[in-house]
Structures are given as structure tokens and as C-alpha cells.
């Protein structure tokens, strides 16, 4: 199953496919943002049923910290030297 396509990879990186019985896709979406729910919902429903899932409580803090570290690294704001 492919949901998104990549136009350009960093050197040394490539795509990986997995059959539906070997992988679970977790995709977070705000249906209100940019009218996404009105524009794309019917097309995306063709991929299968939507379900609400929870992330395990015992892993939530680790997930949060890892995501924050990555965002800080990727989107860091460099302060100009004064």
C-alpha cells in the first residue's frame, strides 16, 4: 500500500514497501484543517476503514521526547551572533 510518494531522496536512502499483513500504517490527520475532510476523505476511504488508536501510555513520554528532539534538530532556529 502506498499513500505518499517521495520526489527526492537523500543520498543513501531509498523506499521500502511492506505488504498490508506485515505493516500497520498510523497516519494522523486533522479533518478540519484546509477542508481536508471535505476534499479528500472519500478518496482515502478507499484504502480501508478508519480506526481510532491510542499510543501505549508507557511509551508516550519516550515518543514525545524523541519527536521533540527530532523537531528541534530539523527546525532549529539559528540565532544570529550579535
PDB file of N, CA, C and O in Angstrom, chain B, residues numbered from 101:
ATOM      1  N   UNK B 101       0.856  -1.178   0.000  1.00  0.00           N
ATOM      2  CA  UNK B 101       0.000   0.000   0.000  1.00  0.00           C
ATOM      3  C   UNK B 101       0.897   1.234   0.000  1.00  0.00           C
ATOM      4  O   UNK B 101       1.805   1.343   0.824  1.00  0.00           O
ATOM      5  N   UNK B 102       0.653   2.135  -0.894  1.00  0.00           N
ATOM      6  CA  UNK B 102       1.389   3.395  -0.955  1.00  0.00           C
ATOM      7  C   UNK B 102       0.418   4.534  -0.767  1.00  0.00           C
ATOM      8  O   UNK B 102      -0.602   4.603  -1.452  1.00  0.00           O
ATOM      9  N   UNK B 103       0.719   5.420   0.145  1.00  0.00           N
ATOM     10  CA  UNK B 103      -0.140   6.565   0.414  1.00  0.00           C
ATOM     11  C   UNK B 103       0.525   7.846  -0.068  1.00  0.00           C
ATOM     12  O   UNK B 103      -0.140   8.725  -0.616  1.00  0.00           O
ATOM     13  N   UNK B 104       1.826   7.953   0.133  1.00  0.00           N
ATOM     14  CA  UNK B 104       2.577   9.140  -0.260  1.00  0.00           C
ATOM     15  C   UNK B 104       3.744   8.714  -1.142  1.00  0.00           C
ATOM     16  O   UNK B 104       4.240   7.592  -1.038  1.00  0.00           O
ATOM     17  N   UNK B 105       4.168   9.614  -2.001  1.00  0.00           N
ATOM     18  CA  UNK B 105       5.296   9.334  -2.874  1.00  0.00           C
ATOM     19  C   UNK B 105       6.377  10.365  -2.617  1.00  0.00           C
ATOM     20  O   UNK B 105       6.089  11.533  -2.358  1.00  0.00           O
ATOM     21  N   UNK B 106       7.604   9.930  -2.689  1.00  0.00           N
ATOM     22  CA  UNK B 106       8.741  10.816  -2.465  1.00  0.00           C
ATOM     23  C   UNK B 106       9.312  11.227  -3.810  1.00  0.00           C
ATOM     24  O   UNK B 106       9.498  10.389  -4.692  1.00  0.00           O
ATOM     25  N   UNK B 107       9.587  12.503  -3.968  1.00  0.00           N
ATOM     26  CA  UNK B 107      10.159  13.011  -5.216  1.00  0.00           C
ATOM     27  C   UNK B 107      11.678  12.953  -5.211  1.00  0.00           C
ATOM     28  O   UNK B 107      12.297  12.781  -6.260  1.00  0.00           O
ATOM     29  N   UNK B 108      12.273  13.095  -4.050  1.00  0.00           N
ATOM     30  CA  UNK B 108      13.727  13.171  -3.957  1.00  0.00           C
ATOM     31  C   UNK B 108      14.173  12.553  -2.639  1.00  0.00           C
ATOM     32  O   UNK B 108      13.625  12.861  -1.581  1.00  0.00           O
ATOM     33  N   UNK B 109      15.162  11.689  -2.712  1.00  0.00           N
ATOM     34  CA  UNK B 109      15.724  11.068  -1.515  1.00  0.00           C
ATOM     35  C   UNK B 109      17.098  11.653  -1.223  1.00  0.00           C
ATOM     36  O   UNK B 109      17.807  12.076  -2.136  1.00  0.00           O
ATOM     37  N   UNK B 110      17.471  11.675   0.050  1.00  0.00           N
ATOM     38  CA  UNK B 110      18.838  11.998   0.404  1.00  0.00           C
ATOM     39  C   UNK B 110      19.734  10.864  -0.092  1.00  0.00           C
ATOM     40  O   UNK B 110      19.274   9.726  -0.184  1.00  0.00           O
ATOM     41  N   UNK B 111      20.991  11.138  -0.410  1.00  0.00           N
ATOM     42  CA  UNK B 111      21.899  10.073  -0.857  1.00  0.00           C
ATOM     43  C   UNK B 111      21.952   8.933   0.161  1.00  0.00           C
ATOM     44  O   UNK B 111      22.054   9.159   1.367  1.00  0.00           O
ATOM     45  N   UNK B 112      21.882   7.725  -0.346  1.00  0.00           N
ATOM     46  CA  UNK B 112      21.941   6.549   0.514  1.00  0.00           C
ATOM     47  C   UNK B 112      20.599   6.071   1.031  1.00  0.00           C
ATOM     48  O   UNK B 112      20.533   5.037   1.697  1.00  0.00           O
ATOM     49  N   UNK B 113      19.517   6.803   0.740  1.00  0.00           N
ATOM     50  CA  UNK B 113      18.186   6.412   1.198  1.00  0.00           C
ATOM     51  C   UNK B 113      17.350   5.949   0.019  1.00  0.00           C
ATOM     52  O   UNK B 113      17.543   6.408  -1.106  1.00  0.00           O
ATOM     53  N   UNK B 114      16.425   5.044   0.277  1.00  0.00           N
ATOM     54  CA  UNK B 114      15.546   4.516  -0.759  1.00  0.00           C
ATOM     55  C   UNK B 114      14.212   4.170  -0.113  1.00  0.00           C
ATOM     56  O   UNK B 114      14.066   4.243   1.107  1.00  0.00           O
ATOM     57  N   UNK B 115      13.253   3.797  -0.927  1.00  0.00           N
ATOM     58  CA  UNK B 115      11.933   3.450  -0.399  1.00  0.00           C
ATOM     59  C   UNK B 115      11.909   1.996   0.063  1.00  0.00           C
ATOM     60  O   UNK B 115      12.733   1.177  -0.343  1.00  0.00           O
ATOM     61  N   UNK B 116      10.949   1.708   0.914  1.00  0.00           N
ATOM     62  CA  UNK B 116      10.735   0.354   1.398  1.00  0.00           C
ATOM     63  C   UNK B 116       9.241   0.100   1.355  1.00  0.00           C
ATOM     64  O   UNK B 116       8.458   0.903   1.864  1.00  0.00           O
ATOM     65  N   UNK B 117       8.845  -0.988   0.762  1.00  0.00           N
ATOM     66  CA  UNK B 117       7.437  -1.365   0.722  1.00  0.00           C
ATOM     67  C   UNK B 117       7.182  -2.530   1.659  1.00  0.00           C
ATOM     68  O   UNK B 117       8.076  -3.336   1.918  1.00  0.00           O
ATOM     69  N   UNK B 118       5.973  -2.617   2.161  1.00  0.00           N
ATOM     70  CA  UNK B 118       5.605  -3.720   3.046  1.00  0.00           C
ATOM     71  C   UNK B 118       4.185  -4.148   2.721  1.00  0.00           C
ATOM     72  O   UNK B 118       3.310  -3.300   2.542  1.00  0.00           O
ATOM     73  N   UNK B 119       3.942  -5.443   2.641  1.00  0.00           N
ATOM     74  CA  UNK B 119       2.578  -5.908   2.388  1.00  0.00           C
ATOM     75  C   UNK B 119       1.679  -5.593   3.590  1.00  0.00           C
ATOM     76  O   UNK B 119       2.161  -5.539   4.721  1.00  0.00           O
ATOM     77  N   UNK B 120       0.376  -5.385   3.354  1.00  0.00           N
ATOM     78  CA  UNK B 120      -0.537  -4.999   4.439  1.00  0.00           C
ATOM     79  C   UNK B 120      -0.555  -5.959   5.626  1.00  0.00           C
ATOM     80  O   UNK B 120      -0.841  -5.538   6.748  1.00  0.00           O
ATOM     81  N   UNK B 121      -0.256  -7.234   5.404  1.00  0.00           N
ATOM     82  CA  UNK B 121      -0.275  -8.173   6.524  1.00  0.00           C
ATOM     83  C   UNK B 121       1.015  -8.115   7.355  1.00  0.00           C
ATOM     84  O   UNK B 121       1.127  -8.807   8.367  1.00  0.00           O
ATOM     85  N   UNK B 122       1.978  -7.303   6.938  1.00  0.00           N
ATOM     86  CA  UNK B 122       3.249  -7.194   7.653  1.00  0.00           C
ATOM     87  C   UNK B 122       3.493  -5.810   8.249  1.00  0.00           C
ATOM     88  O   UNK B 122       4.496  -5.601   8.931  1.00  0.00           O
ATOM     89  N   UNK B 123       2.589  -4.863   8.001  1.00  0.00           N
ATOM     90  CA  UNK B 123       2.820  -3.498   8.481  1.00  0.00           C
ATOM     91  C   UNK B 123       1.501  -2.840   8.871  1.00  0.00           C
ATOM     92  O   UNK B 123       0.438  -3.186   8.356  1.00  0.00           O
ATOM     93  N   UNK B 124       1.595  -1.896   9.780  1.00  0.00           N
ATOM     94  CA  UNK B 124       0.442  -1.088  10.176  1.00  0.00           C
ATOM     95  C   UNK B 124       0.813   0.360   9.911  1.00  0.00           C
ATOM     96  O   UNK B 124       1.878   0.819  10.324  1.00  0.00           O
ATOM     97  N   UNK B 125      -0.058   1.073   9.226  1.00  0.00           N
ATOM     98  CA  UNK B 125       0.187   2.484   8.952  1.00  0.00           C
ATOM     99  C   UNK B 125      -0.580   3.313   9.960  1.00  0.00           C
ATOM    100  O   UNK B 125      -1.795   3.175  10.102  1.00  0.00           O
ATOM    101  N   UNK B 126       0.140   4.176  10.657  1.00  0.00           N
ATOM    102  CA  UNK B 126      -0.500   5.133  11.572  1.00  0.00           C
ATOM    103  C   UNK B 126      -0.358   6.487  10.919  1.00  0.00           C
ATOM    104  O   UNK B 126       0.753   6.968  10.695  1.00  0.00           O
ATOM    105  N   UNK B 127      -1.464   7.088  10.620  1.00  0.00           N
ATOM    106  CA  UNK B 127      -1.439   8.380   9.942  1.00  0.00           C
ATOM    107  C   UNK B 127      -2.351   9.317  10.703  1.00  0.00           C
ATOM    108  O   UNK B 127      -3.534   9.034  10.893  1.00  0.00           O
ATOM    109  N   UNK B 128      -1.800  10.421  11.132  1.00  0.00           N
ATOM    110  CA  UNK B 128      -2.556  11.392  11.911  1.00  0.00           C
ATOM    111  C   UNK B 128      -3.034  12.492  10.979  1.00  0.00           C
ATOM    112  O   UNK B 128      -2.262  13.011  10.173  1.00  0.00           O
ATOM    113  N   UNK B 129      -4.296  12.843  11.089  1.00  0.00           N
ATOM    114  CA  UNK B 129      -4.851  13.831  10.172  1.00  0.00           C
ATOM    115  C   UNK B 129      -5.898  14.667  10.880  1.00  0.00           C
ATOM    116  O   UNK B 129      -6.750  14.143  11.597  1.00  0.00           O
ATOM    117  N   UNK B 130      -5.825  15.954  10.675  1.00  0.00           N
ATOM    118  CA  UNK B 130      -6.852  16.878  11.150  1.00  0.00           C
ATOM    119  C   UNK B 130      -7.836  17.063  10.000  1.00  0.00           C
ATOM    120  O   UNK B 130      -7.508  17.697   8.997  1.00  0.00           O
ATOM    121  N   UNK B 131      -9.025  16.518  10.139  1.00  0.00           N
ATOM    122  CA  UNK B 131     -10.003  16.565   9.049  1.00  0.00           C
ATOM    123  C   UNK B 131     -10.529  17.960   8.781  1.00  0.00           C
ATOM    124  O   UNK B 131     -11.050  18.224   7.698  1.00  0.00           O
ATOM    125  N   UNK B 132     -10.403  18.860   9.747  1.00  0.00           N
ATOM    126  CA  UNK B 132     -10.912  20.222   9.588  1.00  0.00           C
ATOM    127  C   UNK B 132      -9.896  21.107   8.866  1.00  0.00           C
ATOM    128  O   UNK B 132     -10.274  21.995   8.103  1.00  0.00           O
ATOM    129  N   UNK B 133      -8.624  20.865   9.106  1.00  0.00           N
ATOM    130  CA  UNK B 133      -7.563  21.686   8.533  1.00  0.00           C
ATOM    131  C   UNK B 133      -7.649  21.707   7.010  1.00  0.00           C
ATOM    132  O   UNK B 133      -7.649  20.657   6.369  1.00  0.00           O
ATOM    133  N   UNK B 134      -7.721  22.883   6.447  1.00  0.00           N
ATOM    134  CA  UNK B 134      -7.727  23.078   4.997  1.00  0.00           C
ATOM    135  C   UNK B 134      -8.855  22.297   4.307  1.00  0.00           C
ATOM    136  O   UNK B 134      -8.715  21.886   3.155  1.00  0.00           O
ATOM    137  N   UNK B 135      -9.962  22.097   5.012  1.00  0.00           N
ATOM    138  CA  UNK B 135     -11.106  21.353   4.469  1.00  0.00           C
ATOM    139  C   UNK B 135     -10.723  19.961   3.965  1.00  0.00           C
ATOM    140  O   UNK B 135     -11.359  19.439   3.050  1.00  0.00           O
ATOM    141  N   UNK B 136      -9.695  19.362   4.553  1.00  0.00           N
ATOM    142  CA  UNK B 136      -9.225  18.062   4.113  1.00  0.00           C
ATOM    143  C   UNK B 136     -10.346  17.027   4.145  1.00  0.00           C
ATOM    144  O   UNK B 136     -10.463  16.197   3.244  1.00  0.00           O
ATOM    145  N   UNK B 137     -11.163  17.085   5.187  1.00  0.00           N
ATOM    146  CA  UNK B 137     -12.251  16.120   5.321  1.00  0.00           C
ATOM    147  C   UNK B 137     -13.256  16.202   4.186  1.00  0.00           C
ATOM    148  O   UNK B 137     -13.823  15.185   3.786  1.00  0.00           O
ATOM    149  N   UNK B 138     -13.481  17.385   3.670  1.00  0.00           N
ATOM    150  CA  UNK B 138     -14.414  17.545   2.553  1.00  0.00           C
ATOM    151  C   UNK B 138     -13.759  17.219   1.219  1.00  0.00           C
ATOM    152  O   UNK B 138     -14.406  16.689   0.316  1.00  0.00           O
ATOM    153  N   UNK B 139     -12.482  17.533   1.097  1.00  0.00           N
ATOM    154  CA  UNK B 139     -11.795  17.401  -0.185  1.00  0.00           C
ATOM    155  C   UNK B 139     -11.323  15.983  -0.472  1.00  0.00           C
ATOM    156  O   UNK B 139     -11.492  15.498  -1.590  1.00  0.00           O
ATOM    157  N   UNK B 140     -10.738  15.310   0.507  1.00  0.00           N
ATOM    158  CA  UNK B 140     -10.052  14.044   0.258  1.00  0.00           C
ATOM    159  C   UNK B 140     -10.648  12.828   0.954  1.00  0.00           C
ATOM    160  O   UNK B 140     -10.281  11.701   0.621  1.00  0.00           O
ATOM    161  N   UNK B 141     -11.534  13.013   1.889  1.00  0.00           N
ATOM    162  CA  UNK B 141     -11.974  11.893   2.730  1.00  0.00           C
ATOM    163  C   UNK B 141     -12.542  10.726   1.925  1.00  0.00           C
ATOM    164  O   UNK B 141     -12.259   9.568   2.234  1.00  0.00           O
ATOM    165  N   UNK B 142     -13.333  11.013   0.904  1.00  0.00           N
ATOM    166  CA  UNK B 142     -13.973   9.919   0.155  1.00  0.00           C
ATOM    167  C   UNK B 142     -12.946   9.111  -0.638  1.00  0.00           C
ATOM    168  O   UNK B 142     -13.071   7.892  -0.751  1.00  0.00           O
ATOM    169  N   UNK B 143     -11.946   9.775  -1.180  1.00  0.00           N
ATOM    170  CA  UNK B 143     -10.898   9.053  -1.902  1.00  0.00           C
ATOM    171  C   UNK B 143     -10.074   8.182  -0.949  1.00  0.00           C
ATOM    172  O   UNK B 143      -9.749   7.040  -1.272  1.00  0.00           O
ATOM    173  N   UNK B 144      -9.745   8.715   0.205  1.00  0.00           N
ATOM    174  CA  UNK B 144      -8.910   7.994   1.163  1.00  0.00           C
ATOM    175  C   UNK B 144      -9.669   6.829   1.791  1.00  0.00           C
ATOM    176  O   UNK B 144      -9.056   5.829   2.167  1.00  0.00           O
ATOM    177  N   UNK B 145     -10.973   6.937   1.911  1.00  0.00           N
ATOM    178  CA  UNK B 145     -11.769   5.828   2.461  1.00  0.00           C
ATOM    179  C   UNK B 145     -11.601   4.559   1.636  1.00  0.00           C
ATOM    180  O   UNK B 145     -11.825   3.458   2.140  1.00  0.00           O
ATOM    181  N   UNK B 146     -11.210   4.700   0.375  1.00  0.00           N
ATOM    182  CA  UNK B 146     -10.983   3.540  -0.469  1.00  0.00           C
ATOM    183  C   UNK B 146      -9.832   2.663   0.001  1.00  0.00           C
ATOM    184  O   UNK B 146      -9.749   1.497  -0.385  1.00  0.00           O
ATOM    185  N   UNK B 147      -8.938   3.207   0.832  1.00  0.00           N
ATOM    186  CA  UNK B 147      -7.826   2.420   1.359  1.00  0.00           C
ATOM    187  C   UNK B 147      -8.269   1.473   2.465  1.00  0.00           C
ATOM    188  O   UNK B 147      -7.547   0.532   2.791  1.00  0.00           O
ATOM    189  N   UNK B 148      -9.450   1.704   3.051  1.00  0.00           N
ATOM    190  CA  UNK B 148      -9.921   0.842   4.132  1.00  0.00           C
ATOM    191  C   UNK B 148     -10.574   1.651   5.230  1.00  0.00           C
ATOM    192  O   UNK B 148     -10.664   2.876   5.157  1.00  0.00           O
ATOM    193  N   UNK B 149     -11.024   0.946   6.242  1.00  0.00           N
ATOM    194  CA  UNK B 149     -11.727   1.587   7.350  1.00  0.00           C
ATOM    195  C   UNK B 149     -10.783   2.424   8.210  1.00  0.00           C
ATOM    196  O   UNK B 149      -9.601   2.112   8.352  1.00  0.00           O
ATOM    197  N   UNK B 150     -11.330   3.483   8.772  1.00  0.00           N
ATOM    198  CA  UNK B 150     -10.600   4.307   9.727  1.00  0.00           C
ATOM    199  C   UNK B 150     -10.841   3.753  11.127  1.00  0.00           C
ATOM    200  O   UNK B 150     -11.942   3.305  11.448  1.00  0.00           O
ATOM    201  N   UNK B 151      -9.816   3.790  11.941  1.00  0.00           N
ATOM    202  CA  UNK B 151      -9.970   3.397  13.336  1.00  0.00           C
ATOM    203  C   UNK B 151      -9.226   4.403  14.205  1.00  0.00           C
ATOM    204  O   UNK B 151      -8.234   4.998  13.782  1.00  0.00           O
ATOM    205  N   UNK B 152      -9.713   4.579  15.403  1.00  0.00           N
ATOM    206  CA  UNK B 152      -9.031   5.418  16.384  1.00  0.00           C
ATOM    207  C   UNK B 152      -8.155   4.496  17.215  1.00  0.00           C
ATOM    208  O   UNK B 152      -8.633   3.496  17.751  1.00  0.00           O
ATOM    209  N   UNK B 153      -6.900   4.823  17.322  1.00  0.00           N
ATOM    210  CA  UNK B 153      -5.984   4.016  18.121  1.00  0.00           C
ATOM    211  C   UNK B 153      -5.282   4.906  19.133  1.00  0.00           C
ATOM    212  O   UNK B 153      -5.110   6.105  18.909  1.00  0.00           O
ATOM    213  N   UNK B 154      -4.886   4.323  20.225  1.00  0.00           N
ATOM    214  CA  UNK B 154      -4.141   5.031  21.256  1.00  0.00           C
ATOM    215  C   UNK B 154      -2.707   4.534  21.252  1.00  0.00           C
ATOM    216  O   UNK B 154      -2.437   3.374  20.942  1.00  0.00           O
ATOM    217  N   UNK B 155      -1.804   5.416  21.596  1.00  0.00           N
ATOM    218  CA  UNK B 155      -0.405   5.033  21.760  1.00  0.00           C
ATOM    219  C   UNK B 155      -0.248   4.541  23.199  1.00  0.00           C
ATOM    220  O   UNK B 155      -0.826   5.137  24.107  1.00  0.00           O
ATOM    221  N   UNK B 156       0.507   3.484  23.430  1.00  0.00           N
ATOM    222  CA  UNK B 156       0.636   2.950  24.794  1.00  0.00           C
ATOM    223  C   UNK B 156       1.140   4.008  25.781  1.00  0.00           C
ATOM    224  O   UNK B 156       2.129   4.692  25.518  1.00  0.00           O
ATOM    225  N   UNK B 157       0.460   4.133  26.901  1.00  0.00           N
ATOM    226  CA  UNK B 157       0.823   5.127  27.920  1.00  0.00           C
ATOM    227  C   UNK B 157       2.284   5.012  28.354  1.00  0.00           C
ATOM    228  O   UNK B 157       2.951   6.022  28.581  1.00  0.00           O
ATOM    229  N   UNK B 158       2.773   3.784  28.466  1.00  0.00           N
ATOM    230  CA  UNK B 158       4.142   3.605  28.960  1.00  0.00           C
ATOM    231  C   UNK B 158       5.199   4.046  27.941  1.00  0.00           C
ATOM    232  O   UNK B 158       6.375   4.150  28.288  1.00  0.00           O
ATOM    233  N   UNK B 159       4.802   4.306  26.698  1.00  0.00           N
ATOM    234  CA  UNK B 159       5.747   4.759  25.676  1.00  0.00           C
ATOM    235  C   UNK B 159       5.542   6.217  25.268  1.00  0.00           C
ATOM    236  O   UNK B 159       6.337   6.763  24.503  1.00  0.00           O
ATOM    237  N   UNK B 160       4.490   6.846  25.767  1.00  0.00           N
ATOM    238  CA  UNK B 160       4.138   8.194  25.325  1.00  0.00           C
ATOM    239  C   UNK B 160       5.237   9.213  25.619  1.00  0.00           C
ATOM    240  O   UNK B 160       5.562  10.026  24.754  1.00  0.00           O
ATOM    241  N   UNK B 161       5.812   9.186  26.814  1.00  0.00           N
ATOM    242  CA  UNK B 161       6.853  10.160  27.159  1.00  0.00           C
ATOM    243  C   UNK B 161       8.080   9.983  26.260  1.00  0.00           C
ATOM    244  O   UNK B 161       8.670  10.962  25.801  1.00  0.00           O
ATOM    245  N   UNK B 162       8.453   8.732  26.017  1.00  0.00           N
ATOM    246  CA  UNK B 162       9.602   8.470  25.142  1.00  0.00           C
ATOM    247  C   UNK B 162       9.311   8.952  23.720  1.00  0.00           C
ATOM    248  O   UNK B 162      10.172   9.565  23.089  1.00  0.00           O
ATOM    249  N   UNK B 163       8.125   8.687  23.217  1.00  0.00           N
ATOM    250  CA  UNK B 163       7.739   9.157  21.887  1.00  0.00           C
ATOM    251  C   UNK B 163       7.802  10.677  21.823  1.00  0.00           C
ATOM    252  O   UNK B 163       8.387  11.239  20.896  1.00  0.00           O
ATOM    253  N   UNK B 164       7.205  11.340  22.801  1.00  0.00           N
ATOM    254  CA  UNK B 164       7.199  12.805  22.830  1.00  0.00           C
ATOM    255  C   UNK B 164       8.624  13.355  22.807  1.00  0.00           C
ATOM    256  O   UNK B 164       8.936  14.253  22.025  1.00  0.00           O
ATOM    257  N   UNK B 165       9.482  12.811  23.666  1.00  0.00           N
ATOM    258  CA  UNK B 165      10.862  13.299  23.741  1.00  0.00           C
ATOM    259  C   UNK B 165      11.624  13.064  22.441  1.00  0.00           C
ATOM    260  O   UNK B 165      12.385  13.927  22.003  1.00  0.00           O
ATOM    261  N   UNK B 166      11.425  11.912  21.826  1.00  0.00           N
ATOM    262  CA  UNK B 166      12.104  11.623  20.561  1.00  0.00           C
ATOM    263  C   UNK B 166      11.627  12.545  19.444  1.00  0.00           C
ATOM    264  O   UNK B 166      12.435  13.032  18.653  1.00  0.00           O
ATOM    265  N   UNK B 167      10.334  12.784  19.375  1.00  0.00           N
ATOM    266  CA  UNK B 167       9.799  13.686  18.348  1.00  0.00           C
ATOM    267  C   UNK B 167      10.295  15.102  18.588  1.00  0.00           C
ATOM    268  O   UNK B 167      10.687  15.791  17.646  1.00  0.00           O
ATOM    269  N   UNK B 168      10.283  15.540  19.837  1.00  0.00           N
ATOM    270  CA  UNK B 168      10.763  16.895  20.148  1.00  0.00           C
ATOM    271  C   UNK B 168      12.231  17.057  19.770  1.00  0.00           C
ATOM    272  O   UNK B 168      12.607  18.072  19.185  1.00  0.00           O
ATOM    273  N   UNK B 169      13.067  16.069  20.095  1.00  0.00           N
ATOM    274  CA  UNK B 169      14.483  16.140  19.728  1.00  0.00           C
ATOM    275  C   UNK B 169      14.653  16.249  18.216  1.00  0.00           C
ATOM    276  O   UNK B 169      15.468  17.033  17.729  1.00  0.00           O
ATOM    277  N   UNK B 170      13.883  15.462  17.485  1.00  0.00           N
ATOM    278  CA  UNK B 170      13.992  15.497  16.026  1.00  0.00           C
ATOM    279  C   UNK B 170      13.537  16.839  15.477  1.00  0.00           C
ATOM    280  O   UNK B 170      14.192  17.407  14.604  1.00  0.00           O
ATOM    281  N   UNK B 171      12.427  17.346  15.979  1.00  0.00           N
ATOM    282  CA  UNK B 171      11.940  18.646  15.510  1.00  0.00           C
ATOM    283  C   UNK B 171      12.919  19.759  15.850  1.00  0.00           C
ATOM    284  O   UNK B 171      13.159  20.651  15.036  1.00  0.00           O
ATOM    285  N   UNK B 172      13.481  19.709  17.047  1.00  0.00           N
ATOM    286  CA  UNK B 172      14.477  20.712  17.434  1.00  0.00           C
ATOM    287  C   UNK B 172      15.687  20.662  16.501  1.00  0.00           C
ATOM    288  O   UNK B 172      16.240  21.699  16.134  1.00  0.00           O
ATOM    289  N   UNK B 173      16.089  19.460  16.124  1.00  0.00           N
ATOM    290  CA  UNK B 173      17.252  19.301  15.254  1.00  0.00           C
ATOM    291  C   UNK B 173      16.946  19.754  13.823  1.00  0.00           C
ATOM    292  O   UNK B 173      17.766  20.421  13.191  1.00  0.00           O
ATOM    293  N   UNK B 174      15.777  19.394  13.321  1.00  0.00           N
ATOM    294  CA  UNK B 174      15.423  19.711  11.934  1.00  0.00           C
ATOM    295  C   UNK B 174      15.040  21.173  11.766  1.00  0.00           C
ATOM    296  O   UNK B 174      15.440  21.819  10.797  1.00  0.00           O
ATOM    297  N   UNK B 175      14.269  21.688  12.707  1.00  0.00           N
ATOM    298  CA  UNK B 175      13.734  23.041  12.561  1.00  0.00           C
ATOM    299  C   UNK B 175      14.371  24.037  13.520  1.00  0.00           C
ATOM    300  O   UNK B 175      13.755  25.045  13.866  1.00  0.00           O
ATOM    301  N   UNK B 176      15.582  23.769  13.946  1.00  0.00           N
ATOM    302  CA  UNK B 176      16.219  24.669  14.908  1.00  0.00           C
ATOM    303  C   UNK B 176      16.334  26.073  14.314  1.00  0.00           C
ATOM    304  O   UNK B 176      16.553  26.252  13.116  1.00  0.00           O
ATOM    305  N   UNK B 177      16.183  27.030  15.170  1.00  0.00           N
ATOM    306  CA  UNK B 177      16.308  28.426  14.762  1.00  0.00           C
ATOM    307  C   UNK B 177      17.696  28.887  15.180  1.00  0.00           C
ATOM    308  O   UNK B 177      18.032  28.918  16.364  1.00  0.00           O
ATOM    309  N   UNK B 178      18.476  29.238  14.199  1.00  0.00           N
ATOM    310  CA  UNK B 178      19.824  29.701  14.492  1.00  0.00           C
ATOM    311  C   UNK B 178      19.776  31.183  14.819  1.00  0.00           C
ATOM    312  O   UNK B 178      19.328  31.996  14.009  1.00  0.00           O
ATOM    313  N   UNK B 179      20.238  31.524  16.004  1.00  0.00           N
ATOM    314  CA  UNK B 179      20.233  32.927  16.421  1.00  0.00           C
ATOM    315  C   UNK B 179      21.489  33.608  15.871  1.00  0.00           C
ATOM    316  O   UNK B 179      22.596  33.091  16.020  1.00  0.00           O
ATOM    317  N   UNK B 180      21.317  34.752  15.244  1.00  0.00           N
ATOM    318  CA  UNK B 180      22.492  35.446  14.698  1.00  0.00           C
ATOM    319  C   UNK B 180      23.408  35.938  15.817  1.00  0.00           C
ATOM    320  O   UNK B 180      22.946  36.342  16.884  1.00  0.00           O
ATOM    321  N   UNK B 181      24.695  35.895  15.556  1.00  0.00           N
ATOM    322  CA  UNK B 181      25.666  36.403  16.533  1.00  0.00           C
ATOM    323  C   UNK B 181      25.551  37.918  16.606  1.00  0.00           C
ATOM    324  O   UNK B 181      25.439  38.592  15.582  1.00  0.00           O
ATOM    325  N   UNK B 182      25.580  38.442  17.811  1.00  0.00           N
ATOM    326  CA  UNK B 182      25.445  39.902  17.986  1.00  0.00           C
ATOM    327  C   UNK B 182      26.810  40.509  18.215  1.00  0.00           C
ATOM    328  O   UNK B 182      26.925  41.723  18.385  1.00  0.00           O
TER     329      UNK B 182
END
